[in-house]
Amino acid sequence: MPVTELNHYFVRANDLERTRRFYCDVLGLQVMPRPDFPFPGYWLGTGDKIQVHMGPHGIAHSELYYLGTTVASATDNSGVVDHIAFLATDPDGFAARLADHGVAARKRYFPEFRLLQMFVEDPDGLTIELNFHGIATQPDWAADGENYAEMPRADR
């Protein structure tokens, strides 16, 4: 049986409430119902799909709850994960929301695929990629961004 889709990812948050605010206020996710786990945290998602789980760093018994990180794990970057990507809509609205929250975005446009991307960092240093499909031309507010068609090619 093949894997069919990404179900969720887990963020071990240095400051649980700050990280929740980022995902809700900046990215627009919503707090979803969560079982009564023996540790604090949130499930966040959109529509009826949970996409992000989070729990706090520095709690007792974390070795029982967190299977991919340890107490000694770095909590200021994403380890071996380079980034997590979401499909998104309304790039103009997102650009305005990011600006309102003072969140810097690295912008990239891939004209061949009509794809606009924005890369932002969450409060714990994890890079979040926002993909906007069907964008025929690069928006004026993204003119300072990168264009994949103009990037140097890596040797294969």
N, C-alpha and C positions, 0 to 999 in steps of 0.2 A: 504494500500500500504506500503511495507517495504522500509526502507532506503536502497539505492543501493550502495553508495560509499561516501567517504569523498570528498567534493568538494574543500574546502580550509580551511585554518585557518588564523586568523588575528594576526599580531604582532604589539603591540603598542611600537614602537622603541624609546629608549632614544636618540639615534643618528641615524637618518634615513639612512644617507649615509654609515655609518660604518656597520649597519645591512644589508643593500643591498649588500655591498661588500662581507660580509660573505656568504650570501646565493648564490650569483653569483660566486664569486671566489673560495670559499671553497667547497660548495655543488654542484656547476655546474648548477644552475638554470639560466634562462634567463629572462630579463625584457620583459614583454608582453604588448601589447596595453591595455590601461586603460582608462575608460571614464573620462571626465573632471569633477571629483568630486570637491566639494568646499573646499577641503583640499589636501595638498601634500601627495604623497605616491607612492607605486609601486604595481604592480601585477607581480609575478614571477612564472615561470613554466617551463615545459619541453615538447617538442613536441607541441601539440596543447592544452595542459591542464594547466590551471592556478591552482597553488597549494597553494601559499602563498600570502596573501595581507598584506601590511604594511602601517602604517601611523605614523607620529611623535607624541611623547608625548609632552605635554606642549603647545598645540596650543589653540587659542581661539575657543570657541563653541564646544569643543571636546565632550561634553555631547550629542550633536546632532548627531555626527558621529560615536562614539564608543559606542556600546550597551552593551558590556560585561565587560567594565572597567569604572572606574570613575577617576576623577582627583586625588582622594585619594588612588587609587589602587596601590599596590606595583608594581614597574617597574623593580625590580631586581630579579624576579623569575617568575615562571609560574603559581602562584596561585594554584588552585585546579587541574590544568592539570599537570600530572607527566611528560609526554613526548609526542612528535609527531614522528611518524615513516614513513619512506620512503622506498620503494623498491629501490634497487640500483644494479648496475653491476660493474664489474671490481674492486674487493676489493683491489688488489695490487696497482692499479692506485690511488684509493681513499686513501689508506694508505700513498702513496708517496705525494699526494696532501696535505693531512692534515699535514704531517711532514714539507713540504715546507712552509706552512703557520703558522707553530708553534702552531697548534691546537692539544691539547691532546685528545686522544681517549681511552675510556674504551672498551676493546674488550671482547667479549663472544662468545663461540662456543657451539653449541648444536648438538653433533654428531648424535643423534637419528633422527634429522630432517634435517641434512646436512645444517645447518643454521649458518652463521657467522654474528655477529652483531658488530657494532661500535656505541658507544654513544659519542656525542660531545655536547658542549654547544654553543648556539648562543651568540652574544654579550650582549643580555639582560637576559641571564641566563636560557633560555628555553632549555631543553634537547631534542636533535634530535637523533633519533635512525635510523641507516642505516641498512637495512636487505639485506643480500646477500644469496640467496637460491642456493642449488645445490653444496655446497662446501663439497667435500668428506673428506678432511683432513684439520686440522687446519694449516694455513700457519705458517712458521717459524717466521715471524715478529709478529705474534699474540700469540706466545708461552707464553708470560707473561700475557696473558688474562685469564679470568675465563672460566671454563667449567661447563655448567649447570649440567652435570651428576655427578659432584663432589661437588656441593653446598649442604649445609645442608637443610633439608626439614623443612618447617614451619608446625606447627600443624594445622590441618584443623578443 
